[in-house]
Amino acid sequence: MTAHALFWDRIAEKYATDPIRDETSYEEGLARVRHWLRPEMEVLEMGCGTGSTALKLADSVMRYEGTDLSKEMVRIANDKVSGVDKLSFRTAGAEEVTGQWDAVLCFNLLHLVSDPALVTRKVRATLPKGGLFISKTPCLAGKPWFGPLIWGMQVIGKAPKPVHMLSPKKLEAILRGAGFEIVETGGYPKKLPNHLIVARAI
């Protein structure tokens, strides 16, 4: 097991009970995701955490699978899923993305993987032409003072490794380089660099 997985295992119980900081912006972002989902779709959510977002979106599609590298996060998610036949969870890292999907979702994940470009290319390989990759990513490049803060938190075990300081421009370039066109972007919330991207496989 990697140190990255162990970090998330350790905080899984607290993560599951932490309140959403900005419920309004969270719901606005979910509304934009639902806009692109269809009842006939089979959807993968990478980095699903404890499954809270999956439970809100699963009714919009035919099949919804969530994956996370933390077995403790997945355990908690599976405890929530009783009675929802179209929704399932399993342990897998973003670099292990496989299968064939109509849409792949990832929220608050791409800045935490070892190689965002590699993960994005692997996501593209799971999608047909026209398939969707919907992500929301904290783009911290515009907040340079976050770098030393994050480093300090990593030193004392309060932040994961790595944390990439991405910009919206860099993130969109990574997606285009992997074979996507950008069809929608947005900030939820606008005051923070949480960059939602809807990308279509070309």
ROKE-42784 format. One line per 4 residues: their letters; for each residue z, x, y of N, C-alpha, C. Coordinates in nm, 4 decimals, padded with zeros to 6 digits, always signed. Layout:
! ROKE-42784
A> Z/X/Y/Z/X/Y/Z/X/Y ~ ...
END
This chain:
! ROKE-42784
MTAH> +00.0000/+00.0842/-00.1198/+00.0000/+00.0000/+00.0000/+00.0000/+00.0880/+00.1253 ~ -00.0798/+00.0519/+00.2245/-00.0907/+00.1318/+00.3455/+00.0264/+00.1066/+00.4396 ~ +00.0479/+00.2024/+00.5309/+00.1514/+00.1849/+00.6323/+00.1211/+00.0637/+00.7201 ~ -00.0073/+00.0394/+00.7426/-00.0494/-00.0751/+00.8228/-00.0031/-00.2050/+00.7569
ALFW> -00.0270/-00.2173/+00.6267/+00.0160/-00.3371/+00.5546/+00.1677/-00.3499/+00.5543 ~ +00.2374/-00.2389/+00.5359/+00.3832/-00.2411/+00.5341/+00.4407/-00.2878/+00.6680 ~ +00.3758/-00.2464/+00.7777/+00.4220/-00.2910/+00.9095/+00.4192/-00.4432/+00.9166 ~ +00.3082/-00.5037/+00.8770/+00.2959/-00.6493/+00.8863/+00.3832/-00.7199/+00.7836
DRIA> +00.4008/-00.6596/+00.6652/+00.4950/-00.7172/+00.5684/+00.6350/-00.7255/+00.6284 ~ +00.6744/-00.6203/+00.6977/+00.8098/-00.6114/+00.7509/+00.8380/-00.7175/+00.8564 ~ +00.7365/-00.7512/+00.9353/+00.7600/-00.8463/+01.0442/+00.7132/-00.9876/+01.0117 ~ +00.6685/-01.0119/+00.8879/+00.6061/-01.1401/+00.8546/+00.6972/-01.2599/+00.8821
EKYA> +00.8228/-01.2505/+00.8430/+00.9133/-01.3644/+00.8624/+00.9323/-01.3953/+01.0110 ~ +00.9496/-01.2928/+01.0917/+00.9645/-01.3144/+01.2362/+00.8351/-01.3668/+01.2968 ~ +00.7221/-01.3093/+01.2542/+00.5908/-01.3524/+01.3031/+00.5708/-01.5018/+01.2774 ~ +00.6150/-01.5468/+01.1621/+00.5947/-01.6866/+01.1237/+00.6722/-01.7831/+01.2121
TDPI> +00.7806/-01.7368/+01.2717/+00.8647/-01.8261/+01.3524/+00.8501/-01.8046/+01.5028 ~ +00.7788/-01.6990/+01.5437/+00.7599/-01.6751/+01.6871/+00.6765/-01.7873/+01.7495 ~ +00.7169/-01.8405/+01.8625/+00.6373/-01.9448/+01.9277/+00.5102/-01.8874/+01.9899 ~ +00.4082/-01.9707/+02.0021/+00.2860/-01.9315/+02.0733/+00.3184/-01.9241/+02.2219
RDET> +00.2824/-01.8136/+02.2841/+00.3225/-01.7903/+02.4232/+00.2555/-01.8852/+02.5207 ~ +00.1297/-01.9186/+02.4958/+00.0548/-02.0048/+02.5870/-00.0164/-02.1092/+02.5022 ~ +00.0538/-02.2170/+02.4727/+00.0019/-02.3206/+02.3830/-00.1254/-02.3846/+02.4374 ~ -00.1327/-02.4036/+02.5686/-00.2503/-02.4669/+02.6277/-00.3752/-02.3827/+02.6057
SYEE> -00.3669/-02.2528/+02.6352/-00.4824/-02.1649/+02.6164/-00.5188/-02.1523/+02.4692 ~ -00.4186/-02.1465/+02.3836/-00.4436/-02.1405/+02.2383/-00.5239/-02.2616/+02.1930 ~ -00.4837/-02.3799/+02.2347/-00.5534/-02.5017/+02.1942/-00.6934/-02.5090/+02.2563 ~ -00.7087/-02.4600/+02.3782/-00.8416/-02.4571/+02.4405/-00.9360/-02.3668/+02.3619
GLAR> -00.8849/-02.2522/+02.3187/-00.9660/-02.1623/+02.2374/-01.0032/-02.2256/+02.1042 ~ -00.9079/-02.2923/+02.0388/-00.9381/-02.3597/+01.9129/-01.0430/-02.4690/+01.9311 ~ -01.0384/-02.5372/+02.0433/-01.1371/-02.6418/+02.0690/-01.2777/-02.5838/+02.0745 ~ -01.2905/-02.4642/+02.1338/-01.4223/-02.4002/+02.1382/-01.4665/-02.3552/+01.9993
VRHW> -01.3726/-02.3109/+01.9169/-01.4076/-02.2747/+01.7792/-01.4532/-02.3989/+01.7026 ~ -01.3780/-02.5084/+01.7134/-01.4156/-02.6323/+01.6433/-01.5538/-02.6803/+01.6841 ~ -01.5895/-02.6585/+01.8091/-01.7211/-02.7006/+01.8571/-01.8334/-02.6428/+01.7716 ~ -01.8128/-02.5227/+01.7178/-01.9175/-02.4546/+01.6425/-01.9089/-02.4775/+01.4920
LRPE> -01.8009/-02.5338/+01.4453/-01.7848/-02.5573/+01.3020/-01.8481/-02.6905/+01.2618 ~ -01.8913/-02.6971/+01.1355/-01.9540/-02.8177/+01.0829/-01.8905/-02.8557/+00.9493 ~ -01.8910/-02.9855/+00.9143/-01.8234/-03.0302/+00.7923/-01.8768/-02.9663/+00.6647 ~ -02.0027/-02.9221/+00.6635/-02.0609/-02.8649/+00.5419/-02.0377/-02.7139/+00.5281
MEVL> -01.9680/-02.6539/+00.6219/-01.9535/-02.5082/+00.6242/-01.8462/-02.4575/+00.5272 ~ -01.8723/-02.3370/+00.4743/-01.7722/-02.2581/+00.4046/-01.7337/-02.1427/+00.4966 ~ -01.6049/-02.1314/+00.5263/-01.5575/-02.0444/+00.6342/-01.4523/-01.9471/+00.5821 ~ -01.4627/-01.8230/+00.6272/-01.3617/-01.7213/+00.6009/-01.2919/-01.6859/+00.7313
EMGC> -01.1591/-01.6817/+00.7281/-01.0833/-01.6266/+00.8406/-01.0173/-01.4963/+00.7956 ~ -01.0563/-01.3858/+00.8563/-00.9957/-01.2561/+00.8280/-00.8735/-01.2379/+00.9173 ~ -00.7701/-01.1740/+00.8629/-00.6486/-01.1537/+00.9412/-00.5808/-01.2845/+00.9733 ~ -00.5665/-01.3687/+00.8719/-00.5172/-01.5058/+00.8938/-00.3675/-01.5127/+00.9210
GTGS> -00.2955/-01.4016/+00.9038/-00.1524/-01.4044/+00.9275/-00.0827/-01.5038/+00.8364 ~ +00.0028/-01.5850/+00.8922/+00.0786/-01.6823/+00.8114/+00.0109/-01.8185/+00.8046 ~ -00.1160/-01.8258/+00.8440/-00.1964/-01.9440/+00.8182/-00.1902/-02.0563/+00.9189 ~ -00.1231/-02.0368/+01.0309/-00.1069/-02.1477/+01.1264/-00.2402/-02.1941/+01.1846
TALK> -00.3257/-02.1001/+01.2222/-00.4561/-02.1370/+01.2781/-00.5455/-02.1975/+01.1710 ~ -00.5418/-02.1426/+01.0499/-00.6204/-02.1975/+00.9401/-00.5873/-02.3443/+00.9162 ~ -00.4608/-02.3782/+00.9207/-00.4193/-02.5169/+00.8991/-00.4732/-02.6102/+01.0074 ~ -00.4922/-02.5586/+01.1263/-00.5456/-02.6401/+01.2356/-00.6977/-02.6569/+01.2267
LADS> -00.7672/-02.5612/+01.1636/-00.9135/-02.5633/+01.1618/-00.9731/-02.6123/+01.0303 ~ -00.8970/-02.6099/+00.9222/-00.9540/-02.6361/+00.7898/-01.0173/-02.7736/+00.7777 ~ -00.9639/-02.8728/+00.8468/-01.0193/-03.0083/+00.8373/-01.1593/-03.0191/+00.8968 ~ -01.2027/-02.9164/+00.9699/-01.3337/-02.9204/+01.0345/-01.4473/-02.8776/+00.9422
VMRY> -01.4138/-02.8238/+00.8234/-01.5159/-02.7646/+00.7367/-01.4965/-02.8091/+00.5916 ~ -01.5928/-02.7712/+00.5064/-01.5863/-02.8077/+00.3648/-01.4879/-02.7196/+00.2876 ~ -01.4889/-02.5889/+00.3173/-01.4004/-02.4945/+00.2483/-01.3574/-02.3879/+00.3467 ~ -01.2303/-02.3512/+00.3411/-01.1746/-02.2537/+00.4356/-01.0851/-02.1587/+00.3564
EGTD> -01.1165/-02.0296/+00.3651/-01.0347/-01.9279/+00.2987/-00.9810/-01.8309/+00.4023 ~ -00.8526/-01.8004/+00.3944/-00.7914/-01.7025/+00.4824/-00.7526/-01.5780/+00.4052 ~ -00.7762/-01.4622/+00.4650/-00.7348/-01.3359/+00.4036/-00.6514/-01.2562/+00.5029 ~ -00.5605/-01.1774/+00.4496/-00.4800/-01.0879/+00.5317/-00.4367/-00.9711/+00.4441
LSKE> -00.4249/-00.8518/+00.5050/-00.3850/-00.7360/+00.4255/-00.2372/-00.7385/+00.3906 ~ -00.1584/-00.8221/+00.4549/-00.0145/-00.8307/+00.4294/+00.0146/-00.9356/+00.3227 ~ +00.0680/-00.8912/+00.2102/+00.1008/-00.9861/+00.1038/+00.2122/-01.0818/+00.1466 ~ +00.3002/-01.0365/+00.2364/+00.4075/-01.1242/+00.2837/+00.3530/-01.2326/+00.3758
MVRI> +00.2574/-01.1971/+00.4617/+00.1926/-01.2990/+00.5446/+00.1246/-01.4025/+00.4562 ~ +00.0527/-01.3559/+00.3540/-00.0190/-01.4475/+00.2650/+00.0787/-01.5338/+00.1858 ~ +00.1907/-01.4767/+00.1440/+00.2916/-01.5565/+00.0729/+00.3400/-01.6726/+00.1590 ~ +00.3685/-01.6443/+00.2847/+00.4149/-01.7494/+00.3755/+00.3050/-01.8522/+00.3982
ANDK> +00.1817/-01.8056/+00.4146/+00.0688/-01.8976/+00.4330/+00.0535/-01.9890/+00.3120 ~ +00.0632/-01.9327/+00.1919/+00.0494/-02.0149/+00.0719/+00.1610/-02.1170/+00.0593 ~ +00.2788/-02.0850/+00.1106/+00.3883/-02.1818/+00.1089/+00.3578/-02.3036/+00.1960 ~ +00.2701/-02.2850/+00.2964/+00.2361/-02.3941/+00.3884/+00.1229/-02.4836/+00.3377
VSGV> +00.0452/-02.4362/+00.2402/-00.0848/-02.4965/+00.2120/-00.0798/-02.6061/+00.1061 ~ +00.0340/-02.6369/+00.0514/+00.0451/-02.7374/-00.0532/-00.0199/-02.8691/-00.0102 ~ -00.1107/-02.9184/-00.0942/-00.1752/-03.0469/-00.0674/-00.3027/-03.0395/+00.0135 ~ -00.3434/-02.9198/+00.0581/-00.4686/-02.9044/+00.1344/-00.5690/-02.8354/+00.0428
DKLS> -00.6482/-02.9145/-00.0309/-00.7339/-02.8610/-00.1365/-00.8426/-02.7668/-00.0844 ~ -00.8936/-02.7917/+00.0339/-01.0051/-02.7120/+00.0851/-00.9610/-02.5779/+00.1432 ~ -00.8303/-02.5512/+00.1479/-00.7768/-02.4319/+00.2125/-00.7064/-02.3435/+00.1110 ~ -00.7374/-02.2122/+00.1153/-00.6720/-02.1163/+00.0267/-00.6513/-01.9850/+00.1008
FRTA> -00.5590/-01.9034/+00.0501/-00.5278/-01.7742/+00.1099/-00.5220/-01.6681/+00.0004 ~ -00.5589/-01.5458/+00.0365/-00.5457/-01.4333/-00.0568/-00.5276/-01.3044/+00.0226 ~ -00.4778/-01.2027/-00.0446/-00.4528/-01.0735/+00.0185/-00.5784/-00.9878/+00.0155 ~ -00.6252/-00.9443/+00.1312/-00.7400/-00.8539/+00.1425/-00.7465/-00.8029/+00.2855
GAEE> -00.7795/-00.6760/+00.3027/-00.7986/-00.6196/+00.4347/-00.9346/-00.6546/+00.4912 ~ -00.9502/-00.6397/+00.6216/-01.0772/-00.6727/+00.6861/-01.1913/-00.5882/+00.6327 ~ -01.1626/-00.4628/+00.5949/-01.2663/-00.3742/+00.5424/-01.3153/-00.4194/+00.4055 ~ -01.2411/-00.5113/+00.3411/-01.2771/-00.5591/+00.2076/-01.3532/-00.6907/+00.2117
VTGQ> -01.4013/-00.7310/+00.3263/-01.4684/-00.8604/+00.3390/-01.5895/-00.8670/+00.2457 ~ -01.5941/-00.9741/+00.1649/-01.7022/-00.9939/+00.0689/-01.7371/-01.1417/+00.0634 ~ -01.8369/-01.1733/-00.0173/-01.8762/-01.3115/-00.0387/-01.9898/-01.3527/+00.0522 ~ -02.0216/-01.4805/+00.0491/-02.1236/-01.5393/+00.1350/-02.0615/-01.6583/+00.2070
WDAV> -02.0712/-01.6574/+00.3388/-02.0054/-01.7570/+00.4217/-02.1015/-01.8117/+00.5255 ~ -02.0736/-01.9314/+00.5726/-02.1492/-01.9883/+00.6846/-02.0937/-01.9396/+00.8173 ~ -01.9644/-01.9105/+00.8201/-01.9001/-01.8586/+00.9411/-01.7821/-01.7712/+00.9007 ~ -01.7614/-01.6644/+00.9759/-01.6453/-01.5774/+00.9600/-01.5698/-01.5786/+01.0921
LCFN> -01.4384/-01.5976/+01.0833/-01.3531/-01.6027/+01.2012/-01.2545/-01.4870/+01.1966 ~ -01.2212/-01.4320/+01.3116/-01.1083/-01.3378/+01.3177/-01.0482/-01.3431/+01.4573 ~ -00.9183/-01.3612/+01.4595/-00.8460/-01.3778/+01.5847/-00.7394/-01.2696/+01.5961 ~ -00.7446/-01.1957/+01.7066/-00.6463/-01.0890/+01.7327/-00.6466/-00.9843/+01.6213
LLHL> -00.7671/-00.9432/+01.5819/-00.7803/-00.8522/+01.4688/-00.8653/-00.7288/+01.4969 ~ -00.9802/-00.7439/+01.5616/-01.0760/-00.6336/+01.5688/-01.0210/-00.5102/+01.6389 ~ -00.9258/-00.5270/+01.7296/-00.8677/-00.4107/+01.7972/-00.7681/-00.3365/+01.7084 ~ -00.7371/-00.3938/+01.5902/-00.6370/-00.3351/+01.5016/-00.6962/-00.2699/+01.3767
VSDP> -00.8232/-00.2926/+01.3470/-00.8830/-00.2334/+01.2272/-00.9203/-00.0883/+01.2552 ~ -00.9357/-00.0101/+01.1492/-00.9623/+00.1329/+01.1675/-01.0981/+00.1571/+01.2317 ~ -01.1980/+00.0757/+01.1993/-01.3333/+00.0955/+01.2512/-01.3951/-00.0411/+01.2817 ~ -01.3835/-00.0899/+01.4056/-01.4364/-00.2229/+01.4377/-01.5857/-00.2372/+01.4105
ALVT> -01.6644/-00.1315/+01.4339/-01.8090/-00.1398/+01.4110/-01.8396/-00.1574/+01.2627 ~ -01.7674/-00.0842/+01.1763/-01.7880/-00.0963/+01.0329/-01.7519/-00.2360/+00.9841 ~ -01.6387/-00.2872/+01.0278/-01.5975/-00.4215/+00.9868/-01.7005/-00.5240/+01.0315 ~ -01.7515/-00.5089/+01.1526/-01.8495/-00.6042/+01.2043/-01.9786/-00.5996/+01.1236
RKVR> -02.0215/-00.4814/+01.0828/-02.1407/-00.4710/+00.9985/-02.1170/-00.5363/+00.8622 ~ -01.9969/-00.5187/+00.8073/-01.9650/-00.5808/+00.6790/-01.9617/-00.7325/+00.6910 ~ -01.9117/-00.7833/+00.8025/-01.9140/-00.9274/+00.8264/-02.0579/-00.9774/+00.8294 ~ -02.1448/-00.9053/+00.8986/-02.2857/-00.9474/+00.9068/-02.3480/-00.9590/+00.7688
ATLP> -02.3099/-00.8701/+00.6772/-02.3668/-00.8721/+00.5422/-02.3251/-00.9954/+00.4628 ~ -02.2192/-01.0641/+00.5046/-02.1739/-01.1838/+00.4330/-02.2359/-01.3118/+00.4875 ~ -02.3126/-01.3014/+00.5951/-02.3645/-01.4197/+00.6631/-02.5155/-01.4322/+00.6464 ~ -02.5667/-01.5546/+00.6347/-02.7113/-01.5743/+00.6398/-02.7602/-01.5652/+00.7840
KGGL> -02.8893/-01.5567/+00.8020/-02.9445/-01.5664/+00.9366/-02.8995/-01.6986/+00.9985 ~ -02.8463/-01.6914/+01.1188/-02.7933/-01.8105/+01.1841/-02.6458/-01.8334/+01.1597 ~ -02.5860/-01.7574/+01.0663/-02.4429/-01.7682/+01.0418/-02.3632/-01.7219/+01.1620 ~ -02.2397/-01.7666/+01.1722/-02.1580/-01.7423/+01.2907/-02.0435/-01.6461/+01.2643
FISK> -02.0202/-01.5595/+01.3614/-01.9015/-01.4731/+01.3636/-01.8269/-01.5071/+01.4923 ~ -01.7084/-01.5668/+01.4788/-01.6305/-01.6093/+01.5946/-01.5020/-01.5275/+01.5978 ~ -01.4834/-01.4558/+01.7068/-01.3661/-01.3689/+01.7185/-01.2988/-01.3885/+01.8532 ~ -01.1690/-01.3628/+01.8540/-01.0958/-01.3515/+01.9796/-01.0172/-01.2214/+01.9734
TPCL> -01.0373/-01.1358/+02.0739/-00.9850/-00.9996/+02.0672/-00.9190/-00.9614/+02.1987 ~ -00.7960/-00.9113/+02.1956/-00.7373/-00.8535/+02.3172/-00.8169/-00.7278/+02.3577 ~ -00.8816/-00.7344/+02.4714/-00.9598/-00.6204/+02.5216/-00.8746/-00.5485/+02.6257 ~ -00.8135/-00.4389/+02.5837/-00.7097/-00.3729/+02.6622/-00.7613/-00.2600/+02.7498
AGKP> -00.8933/-00.2323/+02.7449/-00.9462/-00.1189/+02.8214/-00.9236/-00.1363/+02.9713 ~ -00.9213/-00.2589/+03.0182/-00.8980/-00.2843/+03.1600/-00.7514/-00.2767/+03.2000 ~ -00.6642/-00.2478/+03.1052/-00.5205/-00.2357/+03.1312/-00.4745/-00.0973/+03.0856 ~ -00.5138/+00.0089/+03.1557/-00.4891/+00.1447/+03.1047/-00.3417/+00.1773/+03.0843
WFGP> -00.2525/+00.1094/+03.1573/-00.1096/+00.1351/+03.1391/-00.0584/+00.0839/+03.0043 ~ -00.1381/+00.0020/+02.9348/-00.0980/-00.0434/+02.8019/-00.0963/+00.0710/+02.7014 ~ -00.1832/+00.1706/+02.7220/-00.1944/+00.2806/+02.6270/-00.0624/+00.3512/+02.6019 ~ +00.0021/+00.4057/+02.7065/+00.1322/+00.4709/+02.6854/+00.2391/+00.3765/+02.6323
LIWG> +00.2349/+00.2496/+02.6753/+00.3323/+00.1523/+02.6273/+00.3163/+00.1302/+02.4769 ~ +00.1918/+00.1123/+02.4340/+00.1661/+00.0904/+02.2916/+00.2049/+00.2140/+02.2109 ~ +00.1712/+00.3318/+02.2629/+00.2064/+00.4549/+02.1928/+00.3578/+00.4641/+02.1727 ~ +00.4328/+00.4336/+02.2771/+00.5778/+00.4382/+02.2664/+00.6306/+00.3397/+02.1635
MQVI> +00.5710/+00.2211/+02.1589/+00.6127/+00.1217/+02.0610/+00.5764/+00.1648/+01.9192 ~ +00.4613/+00.2316/+01.9051/+00.4236/+00.2834/+01.7739/+00.5223/+00.3884/+01.7250 ~ +00.5681/+00.4740/+01.8152/+00.6613/+00.5804/+01.7789/+00.7893/+00.5235/+01.7187 ~ +00.8364/+00.4105/+01.7732/+00.9618/+00.3520/+01.7239/+00.9379/+00.2404/+01.6215
GKAP> +00.8117/+00.2265/+01.5763/+00.7809/+00.1301/+01.4712/+00.7683/-00.0133/+01.5152 ~ +00.7465/-00.0356/+01.6461/+00.7378/-00.1714/+01.6978/+00.5944/-00.2169/+01.7235 ~ +00.4964/-00.1323/+01.6945/+00.3557/-00.1680/+01.7099/+00.2776/-00.1056/+01.5957 ~ +00.1703/-00.1705/+01.5511/+00.0910/-00.1178/+01.4395/+00.0014/-00.0026/+01.4839
KPVH> -00.0557/+00.0661/+01.3870/-00.1567/+00.1679/+01.4121/-00.2782/+00.1346/+01.3260 ~ -00.4008/+00.1500/+01.3834/-00.4303/+00.1850/+01.5223/-00.4307/+00.0613/+01.6122 ~ -00.4375/+00.0854/+01.7430/-00.4661/-00.0191/+01.8409/-00.5763/+00.0355/+01.9307 ~ -00.6964/-00.0242/+01.9225/-00.8103/+00.0230/+02.0014/-00.8092/-00.0409/+02.1404
MLSP> -00.8393/+00.0397/+02.2409/-00.8471/-00.0088/+02.3792/-00.9920/-00.0504/+02.4075 ~ -01.0301/-00.1664/+02.3580/-01.1671/-00.2154/+02.3713/-01.1873/-00.2860/+02.5050 ~ -01.3123/-00.2918/+02.5490/-01.3518/-00.3730/+02.6641/-01.4433/-00.4838/+02.6137 ~ -01.4565/-00.5948/+02.6871/-01.5526/-00.6975/+02.6457/-01.6935/-00.6417/+02.6289
KKLE> -01.7358/-00.5549/+02.7199/-01.8704/-00.4970/+02.7110/-01.8869/-00.4154/+02.5830 ~ -01.7868/-00.3328/+02.5500/-01.7928/-00.2516/+02.4286/-01.7941/-00.3395/+02.3049 ~ -01.7111/-00.4413/+02.3030/-01.7026/-00.5294/+02.1878/-01.8344/-00.6042/+02.1662 ~ -01.8926/-00.6531/+02.2729/-02.0199/-00.7234/+02.2600/-02.1301/-00.6285/+02.2148
AILR> -02.1271/-00.5033/+02.2588/-02.2254/-00.4037/+02.2143/-02.2105/-00.3772/+02.0647 ~ -02.0874/-00.3712/+02.0146/-02.0638/-00.3521/+01.8714/-02.1258/-00.4668/+01.7926 ~ -02.1074/-00.5879/+01.8404/-02.1625/-00.7042/+01.7709/-02.3154/-00.7028/+01.7726 ~ -02.3733/-00.6719/+01.8851/-02.5198/-00.6656/+01.8911/-02.5728/-00.5560/+01.7986
GAGF> -02.5035/-00.4440/+01.7951/-02.5453/-00.3347/+01.7083/-02.5375/-00.3683/+01.5606 ~ -02.4525/-00.4653/+01.5261/-02.4382/-00.5058/+01.3864/-02.5370/-00.6145/+01.3458 ~ -02.6151/-00.6650/+01.4415/-02.7150/-00.7662/+01.4094/-02.6797/-00.9067/+01.4518 ~ -02.6076/-00.9183/+01.5628/-02.5698/-01.0491/+01.6162/-02.6254/-01.0681/+01.7567
EIVE> -02.6473/-01.1946/+01.7940/-02.6697/-01.2297/+01.9332/-02.5464/-01.3053/+01.9823 ~ -02.5101/-01.2832/+02.1078/-02.3932/-01.3487/+02.1663/-02.4363/-01.4835/+02.2212 ~ -02.3713/-01.5909/+02.1751/-02.4098/-01.7241/+02.2208/-02.3039/-01.7896/+02.3081 ~ -02.1804/-01.7368/+02.3070/-02.0765/-01.7889/+02.3959/-01.9664/-01.6855/+02.4096
TGGY> -01.9096/-01.6770/+02.5290/-01.7900/-01.5960/+02.5503/-01.6928/-01.6745/+02.6375 ~ -01.5666/-01.6364/+02.6314/-01.4667/-01.7018/+02.7152/-01.3344/-01.6300/+02.7054 ~ -01.2471/-01.6584/+02.8006/-01.1147/-01.5982/+02.8004/-01.0074/-01.7044/+02.7847 ~ -00.9246/-01.6906/+02.6815/-00.8187/-01.7893/+02.6556/-00.6897/-01.7153/+02.6222
PKKL> -00.6014/-01.6936/+02.7203/-00.6079/-01.7372/+02.8609/-00.6928/-01.6427/+02.9457 ~ -00.7394/-01.6924/+03.0600/-00.8244/-01.6132/+03.1478/-00.7492/-01.4979/+03.2128 ~ -00.6192/-01.5112/+03.2331/-00.5445/-01.4078/+03.3040/-00.5170/-01.2861/+03.2164 ~ -00.5391/-01.2983/+03.0864/-00.5210/-01.1863/+02.9954/-00.6558/-01.1527/+02.9294
PNHL> -00.6714/-01.0340/+02.8767/-00.8028/-00.9945/+02.8230/-00.8265/-01.0431/+02.6802 ~ -00.8006/-01.1702/+02.6526/-00.8266/-01.2256/+02.5193/-00.9683/-01.2811/+02.5164 ~ -01.0612/-01.2007/+02.4664/-01.2036/-01.2274/+02.4804/-01.2566/-01.2998/+02.3568 ~ -01.2902/-01.4286/+02.3736/-01.3521/-01.5071/+02.2654/-01.5014/-01.4822/+02.2662
IVAR> -01.5557/-01.4522/+02.1481/-01.7001/-01.4336/+02.1330/-01.7486/-01.5182/+02.0173 ~ -01.8530/-01.5970/+02.0423/-01.9258/-01.6642/+01.9365/-02.0589/-01.5912/+01.9221 ~ -02.0819/-01.5330/+01.8041/-02.2021/-01.4541/+01.7797/-02.2788/-01.5132/+01.6624 ~ -02.4107/-01.5118/+01.6728/-02.4971/-01.5666/+01.5672/-02.5737/-01.4525/+01.5002
AI> -02.5760/-01.4543/+01.3676/-02.6492/-01.3518/+01.2921/-02.7993/-01.3682/+01.3134 ~ -02.8682/-01.2582/+01.3409/-03.0131/-01.2623/+01.3654/-03.0861/-01.1780/+01.2620
END
